[in-house]
């Protein structure tokens, strides 16, 4: 099965959205423990922590998004943001790079890592 790639900013935003739903599910799980207020309080507190962590993630990706490089996708002609050396278009999932050494090569997220093995690939 082929590995699907997506834009890094969208991945992080999806993670933060999932945290919101998980937080609500945890808080609603506390309803099953109405008889024990301590356990119910623990569930509600854990759910609130997940919601607060989601808020922090949204804030951090917003700050990171302001520093991302905006380019026009050659495929769909829409402006998209790139984080790292390689990324995908937010709209049409076209592989994009700002590194001229990587142009024409197959897309690999490992090009963003600063290890010696990815440097040897290039």
BATIGU-919053 format. One record per residue (C-alpha): residue number from 1; y, x, z. Coordinates in nm, 2 decimals, always signed. Layout:
residues N
(NUM, (Y, X, Z))
...
This chain:
residues 122
(1, (+0.00, +0.00, +0.00))
(2, (+0.34, +0.14, -0.10))
(3, (+0.59, +0.21, +0.18))
(4, (+0.90, +0.00, +0.14))
(5, (+1.24, +0.15, +0.21))
(6, (+1.56, -0.01, +0.30))
(7, (+1.92, +0.09, +0.38))
(8, (+1.96, +0.27, +0.72))
(9, (+2.25, +0.05, +0.83))
(10, (+2.05, -0.27, +0.75))
(11, (+1.75, -0.13, +0.94))
(12, (+1.95, -0.07, +1.26))
(13, (+2.13, -0.41, +1.23))
(14, (+1.79, -0.58, +1.19))
(15, (+1.67, -0.40, +1.50))
(16, (+1.97, -0.52, +1.70))
(17, (+1.91, -0.88, +1.58))
(18, (+1.55, -0.86, +1.68))
(19, (+1.66, -0.74, +2.03))
(20, (+1.87, -1.06, +2.06))
(21, (+1.57, -1.28, +1.99))
(22, (+1.35, -1.08, +2.22))
(23, (+1.61, -1.11, +2.49))
(24, (+1.62, -1.49, +2.46))
(25, (+1.24, -1.51, +2.45))
(26, (+1.22, -1.31, +2.77))
(27, (+1.48, -1.52, +2.94))
(28, (+1.30, -1.84, +2.84))
(29, (+0.98, -1.69, +2.97))
(30, (+1.14, -1.71, +3.31))
(31, (+1.13, -2.09, +3.29))
(32, (+0.75, -2.07, +3.36))
(33, (+0.82, -1.92, +3.70))
(34, (+1.05, -2.19, +3.84))
(35, (+0.86, -2.19, +4.16))
(36, (+0.93, -1.82, +4.22))
(37, (+1.30, -1.76, +4.20))
(38, (+1.26, -1.38, +4.23))
(39, (+1.03, -1.36, +3.92))
(40, (+1.26, -1.60, +3.73))
(41, (+1.56, -1.38, +3.82))
(42, (+1.37, -1.07, +3.70))
(43, (+1.29, -1.23, +3.36))
(44, (+1.65, -1.35, +3.32))
(45, (+1.78, -1.00, +3.41))
(46, (+1.54, -0.83, +3.16))
(47, (+1.65, -1.07, +2.89))
(48, (+2.02, -1.00, +2.97))
(49, (+1.95, -0.63, +2.95))
(50, (+1.80, -0.67, +2.60))
(51, (+2.10, -0.87, +2.49))
(52, (+2.34, -0.60, +2.63))
(53, (+2.14, -0.33, +2.47))
(54, (+2.17, -0.52, +2.14))
(55, (+2.54, -0.54, +2.19))
(56, (+2.56, -0.16, +2.24))
(57, (+2.34, -0.10, +1.92))
(58, (+2.57, -0.33, +1.72))
(59, (+2.88, -0.14, +1.85))
(60, (+2.73, +0.20, +1.77))
(61, (+2.62, +0.10, +1.42))
(62, (+2.97, -0.04, +1.36))
(63, (+3.12, +0.29, +1.46))
(64, (+2.87, +0.48, +1.24))
(65, (+2.93, +0.24, +0.95))
(66, (+3.30, +0.32, +0.95))
(67, (+3.22, +0.69, +0.90))
(68, (+2.96, +0.63, +0.62))
(69, (+3.04, +0.73, +0.27))
(70, (+3.10, +0.44, +0.03))
(71, (+2.98, +0.48, -0.32))
(72, (+2.93, +0.24, -0.62))
(73, (+2.56, +0.19, -0.70))
(74, (+2.49, +0.29, -1.06))
(75, (+2.24, +0.01, -1.09))
(76, (+2.42, -0.30, -0.96))
(77, (+2.78, -0.16, -0.96))
(78, (+2.84, -0.29, -0.60))
(79, (+2.99, -0.07, -0.33))
(80, (+2.73, +0.05, -0.07))
(81, (+2.74, +0.28, +0.23))
(82, (+2.52, +0.60, +0.25))
(83, (+2.41, +0.76, +0.57))
(84, (+2.25, +1.10, +0.54))
(85, (+2.15, +1.29, +0.22))
(86, (+1.95, +1.01, +0.07))
(87, (+1.97, +0.63, +0.13))
(88, (+1.90, +0.30, -0.05))
(89, (+2.15, +0.06, -0.20))
(90, (+2.21, -0.23, +0.03))
(91, (+2.18, -0.48, -0.25))
(92, (+1.93, -0.36, -0.52))
(93, (+1.74, -0.09, -0.32))
(94, (+1.82, +0.18, -0.57))
(95, (+1.77, +0.53, -0.43))
(96, (+2.10, +0.70, -0.38))
(97, (+2.19, +1.06, -0.30))
(98, (+2.51, +1.27, -0.27))
(99, (+2.32, +1.60, -0.29))
(100, (+2.31, +1.73, -0.65))
(101, (+1.99, +1.93, -0.57))
(102, (+1.80, +1.60, -0.51))
(103, (+1.91, +1.41, -0.82))
(104, (+1.61, +1.31, -1.03))
(105, (+1.36, +1.37, -0.75))
(106, (+1.14, +1.10, -0.60))
(107, (+1.30, +0.92, -0.31))
(108, (+1.18, +1.05, +0.03))
(109, (+1.34, +0.97, +0.37))
(110, (+1.23, +1.31, +0.50))
(111, (+1.51, +1.47, +0.30))
(112, (+1.74, +1.35, +0.58))
(113, (+1.55, +1.55, +0.85))
(114, (+1.66, +1.91, +0.92))
(115, (+1.32, +2.07, +0.93))
(116, (+1.20, +2.37, +0.73))
(117, (+0.93, +2.17, +0.55))
(118, (+1.18, +1.94, +0.38))
(119, (+1.39, +2.24, +0.28))
(120, (+1.09, +2.39, +0.11))
(121, (+1.03, +2.07, -0.09))
(122, (+1.38, +2.09, -0.24))
